[in-house]
Amino acid sequence: MSIKRLAVLTGCFVSFVLASAGVVGATGSPRAIGLVTRHVLLTWTAPGGTGTIGEAKATIGSSAILTARLYNRTAQFGKASGTPVGRILLDCSVLTVPPDGNCTGIVHLPDGFFLIGGNGPFVPSPRLYAITGGVGPYVAARGEVKIVTSANGTSIIDVTVLA
């Protein structure tokens, strides 16, 4: 191998290592996002689509689907406090009775979206979800979503994103 080729390959390797170190070291400080939702639509479905809500909650394999519009708790995303900025969608499966299970979902925001996983409607408030990745500024996101539901049904959503 010629010295010129070796120098070019070495240069490419060093550039790759430095670029990789920049990406790995690019994890900045946590980003806090404050959201609120005033109404969560919860739909229970038993296997086969039959039965009552009570039966669905007590049947392994049932689903709980949660959807909600998200509003800014403070000014962010270039929008004022109280402005609608996205939505959250959760798909939960009953895995044991009494009802417990697993939820996966997506949080859509103006600058991208991220995926979450957790225990959903099976545990009392507060509910915690892990951020497992996303797109846009959330492509390498990790962190958590904490949802606290008040007696009047309003949910306060605190997002801590490590990206």
Secondary structure, 3 states (H helix, E strand, C coil): CCHHHHHHHHHHHHHHHHHHHHHHCCCCCCEEEEEEECCEEEEEECHHHCCCHHHHHCCCCCEEEEEEEEEECCCECCECCCCEEEEEEEEEEEEECCCEEEEEEEEEECCEEEEEEECHHHCCCCEEEEEEEECHHHCCCEEEEEEEECCCCCEEEEEEEEC
